[in-house]
């Protein structure tokens, strides 16, 4: 049954009821690409679902079934008691609007409640897409999603329009002017790895805005972009992938053009000697952990929080964990346990604050 090893949910319906009570509870899942031990592993769908079920720390599976595989995923979902509550894909405007609409319909058919959307930086014609175009794409997708019962969240992600983080609030404001709330997927790793990383900040001209103080990356600063997204109630979904400031480039993996991985993932546990390419320090994870704590505290204290789920996403592509010789899946399990502990602490802190405020004198 769903989450019986760790969460006590008796059925899929109980999980759905939790999702319908924002600000009160959270579900924790894992993206399908993260259900591997090493890059190059390719377990079949049934095996991946079995691995996630047996881990005992995940409530759902996060994956948009590929073309022709919906029935395979449905069977595995039912067999192992793991609903497909979230999914996602990347799209290019001017070409992939029908694909996004179709994926939303697939989401409805598979019981998915959140569809994560990445929009590539460039339009199909080759030019860079504008904030107005992103806002229009969001409004169009959200309208379809509302009709189908699927929440649409646009992700902060490298290689996408949102890699310049200053654009996110600008698009949110454009959407809000149409009377529609903007919902995003927060993946803090894409922000954290750019801290103290001038080369990476050059993408989309972000560096000039960082140096001028118009975009603040440090999560401990009051004006940080991640804190603003959380406090403004934009975060409807989250991916949890650990990263550190000036994250080491992934020299153990290369893209087809020969370039090394950008380095947007950091081991959550200390890797054994020879299983990772760089020195490891748990302390370096604190900025990323702080973003996650801020998100959890906000959700615990704000009943209007739109957050529904958090999916771990420790994955094997070259920019992330390609070439690593430690288990990515075991790292995901450890991360899920940490997230649950932090969520429990956030709820306890919120309850204590309420009790203190109600105490006379």
PyMOL commands that set and color helices and strands:
alter all, ss='L'
color gray80, all
select helices_A, chain A and resi 12-19+32-34+45-55+70-80+97-110+131-148+161-163+166-176+189-192+198-201+203-211+225-231+282-301+328-358
alter helices_A, ss='H'
color red, helices_A
select strands_A, chain A and resi 27-31+60-62+83-91+114-119+151-155+184-187+235-240+250-254+260-261+309-312
alter strands_A, ss='S'
color yellow, strands_A
deselect
rebuild
show_as cartoon
